[in-house]
Amino acid sequence: MDVIYGLIPLMLLLGLVGVVVFIWSVRSGQYDDLEGDASRILMDEDDPLLPGNQSENQQDNAHDSDHNTRNDKGVWPDAD
């Protein structure tokens, strides 16, 4: 029972800290734009690369990535 006398003020203090942090976050603009980041990730403004515009380095990288594909048996090449 004596523990409750310490826990009640501790709970009130933690609740007060939570309210202060919430008020600070609202005033600093944390909740101003809730949908901006969610929709921004869906907007892809990059132009697709045309086959004639790829540099040699990109073509070499594309050729190297062919080694990371499965063979005709459905097994990865390095799965010996």
N, C-alpha and C positions, 0 to 999 in steps of 0.2 A: 504494500500500500504506500510505503514511503517513496517508492520509485516513481509513482504517478505524480508526486509533487515536483519532480525534476522533469518528467516527460511532457507535462502540459505546457510549461513555459517554453520548452524546446520546440514543441509542435507549433506554438504560436509564433515563435521567432522564425522558424523555417517557412511558415505560411506567409509571414510578412515579407521575408526575403523574396519569395516567389512572386508576390504581388508587385513588389518594387521592380523586379527584373522584367515582369510582363509590361508594366507601365513604361519602363525605359525602352523596351523593344518596340512598343507601339509609337512612342514619340520619335524614335530614331528612324522610323520608316521601314521596319522589317516586314510589315504586312501590307505595304502599299500596292505592290504589283504581284498578286498571287498567281496569275495565269501567264505572265510574260515569259518567265523562264521555261515553263512547261510547253508553250507554243513555239518558243524560239528554237528549241532543239529539233522540232519537226520541220522547220523551214530550211531547206537546202538550197542555198543560192550559188553553189559552185556550178560552173559550166562543165558539162561532160566533156571528156577529152575525145577529140576526133582521132581516128586512126592515123591520119597523116600528120598530126601535130605532136605526136609523142616523140620525145627526145630519145637518143640511143640509150641513155642510162635507164630510162623507164622501160624500154623494150628489153634490155638486159635483165632488169629486175623481174619482168613478166616471164622471161624465159627461165630464170632461176626458180620462180615460184612453181613452175611445172613439175619440179622434182618433189614437191610436197603434195602431190595428188596421188590417188590410188591407181594401181595398175588395172589391167583388164580382169584380173581375178578378184578384185575387190579388196586387195591387201595393200597396206602401205609398203612402199619400197624398202624401208629400213626395218621391217618387222620380221627379220630372219630369225 
